[in-house]
């Protein structure tokens, strides 16, 4: 499970996302209401336009013609209109024909007419002599822009949300890096004092006649050496580690040797390889050992101290990075498979989150730190390749050669 402070962050993100979706939905609904009202208004205006045309064509009264022409016909400066007799175009208004030639203008008018016929039913003008004219119209530019406005607005909101998320993630990642580095440096500093003291006591015991040759002195020496390795690991976390080509098989064997002698004898370790024994990998030994030991310790816990852990070395096809044209470097992989409880499918990525733990004790930082070491410092990958509850789990760790 995730520790409370990480769980609360996830809830806050969810609330913010829901509020953003609610605002976007409300904006779209309100804009659609405005579009509908404007569309109804334009339809009413075209109806009035058509009735005025019918009156002007059929009336013999001339005194009101200038008024109607000015207030209704000429007042329409936004809605494109085409007047036809059913076969030919008699008049047009507000069509943007630009500087087209006469032939191109006619072709363009018929294209617009076809579009108008698809979008709105014509308004029929009954004329004397059982003849008819038809008024076709198109939404004004303002109405068309208003129809697309919600999509543009959603695009802008989405872009801002993505930028905000990326900025937040970047700043959070930078803050986490500072925390990791600061914690590592402080830990290495704090370990230095007791380590120096233990080295002094070990030298005293080894030179003492009373304890010379005692197994406890040899074991103390091993633990001090282990202490030095741990201190070196924290020192490497606090600075840019040096990566060198190392023998992958021997390094992996040495990484599990210490742990193998200190866990239950009912846990069996084995290393299999599809690679030549002298195959190199570019790595930092203390940090690489830390990652392997961390994964293996979790495997031992998942098996309740009984089962098998297999480390399989193999070559893998490197992933091509889209941001660079350089050919990818050859890569090798280490598959660490246990026979433990397995991980639920919905938790395969959560296990790498800081604070995720299934133990009653612990901060849940082991796998998060392991992934950071492999991906940030070694430019590799660490992920769950396979897991099935009740059968086990395979972690894959990839490295450049």
TANORJO-V913534 format. One record per backbone hydrogen bond with DSSP energy under -0.5 kcal/mol. CO is the residue of the C=O (numbers start at 1). NH is the residue of the N-H. Records with the same first field share a line. If there is no record, write none. Layout:
CO: NH ; NH
//
This chain:
1: 357
3: 6 ; 7
4: 8
5: 9
6: 10
7: 11
8: 12
9: 13
10: 14
11: 15
12: 16
13: 17
14: 18
15: 19
16: 20
17: 21
18: 22
19: 23
20: 24
21: 25
22: 26
23: 27
24: 28
25: 29
26: 30
27: 31
28: 32
29: 33
30: 34
31: 35
32: 36
33: 37
34: 38
35: 39
36: 40
37: 41
38: 42
39: 43
40: 44
41: 45
42: 46
43: 47
44: 48
45: 49
46: 50
47: 51
48: 52
49: 53
50: 54
51: 55
52: 56
53: 57
54: 58
55: 59
60: 62
62: 65 ; 66
64: 68
65: 69
66: 70
67: 71
68: 72 ; 73
69: 74
72: 76
73: 76
75: 77
78: 80 ; 141
80: 138
81: 93
82: 136
83: 90 ; 91
84: 134
88: 85 ; 90
91: 83
93: 81
95: 97
97: 100
101: 105
102: 106
103: 107
104: 108
105: 109
106: 110
107: 111
108: 112
109: 113
110: 114
111: 115
112: 116
113: 117
114: 118
115: 119
116: 120
122: 124
123: 135
124: 126
125: 133
127: 130 ; 131
131: 127
133: 125
134: 84 ; 136
135: 123
136: 82
140: 144
141: 145
142: 146
143: 147
144: 148
145: 149
146: 150
148: 152
149: 153
150: 154
151: 155
152: 156
153: 157
154: 158
155: 159
156: 160
157: 161
158: 162
159: 163
160: 164
161: 165
162: 166
163: 167
164: 168
165: 169
166: 170
167: 171
168: 172
169: 173
170: 174
171: 175
172: 176
173: 177
174: 178
175: 179
176: 180
177: 181
178: 182
179: 183
180: 184
181: 185
182: 186
183: 187
184: 188
185: 189
186: 190
187: 191
188: 192
189: 193
190: 194
191: 195
192: 196
193: 197
194: 198
195: 199
196: 200
197: 201
198: 202
199: 203
200: 204
201: 205
202: 206
203: 207
204: 208
208: 212
211: 214
214: 217 ; 218
215: 219
216: 220
217: 221
218: 222
219: 223
220: 224
221: 225
222: 226
223: 227
224: 228
225: 229
226: 230
227: 231
228: 232
229: 233
230: 234
231: 235
232: 236
233: 237
234: 238
236: 239
239: 241
241: 243
244: 283
246: 248 ; 281
247: 251
248: 252
249: 253
250: 254
251: 255
252: 256
253: 257
254: 258
256: 260
257: 261
259: 262 ; 263
264: 267
266: 268 ; 307
268: 309
270: 311
272: 313
276: 279
279: 248
281: 246 ; 283
283: 244 ; 285
284: 288
285: 289
286: 290
287: 291
288: 292
289: 293
290: 294
291: 295
292: 296
293: 297
294: 298
295: 299
296: 300
297: 301
298: 302
299: 303
300: 305
301: 304
302: 341
303: 306
307: 268
308: 339
309: 270
310: 312 ; 337
311: 272 ; 313
312: 335
313: 274
314: 333
316: 331
321: 324
330: 401
331: 316
332: 399
333: 314
334: 336 ; 397
335: 312 ; 337
336: 395
337: 310
338: 393
341: 390
344: 347
345: 348
347: 351
349: 352
350: 353
353: 356
355: 3
364: 355 ; 356
365: 369
366: 370
367: 371
368: 372
369: 373
370: 374
371: 375
372: 376 ; 377
373: 377 ; 378
374: 378 ; 380
378: 400
381: 398
383: 385 ; 396
386: 394
388: 391 ; 392
392: 388
393: 338
394: 385 ; 386
395: 336
396: 383
397: 334
398: 381
399: 332
400: 282
//
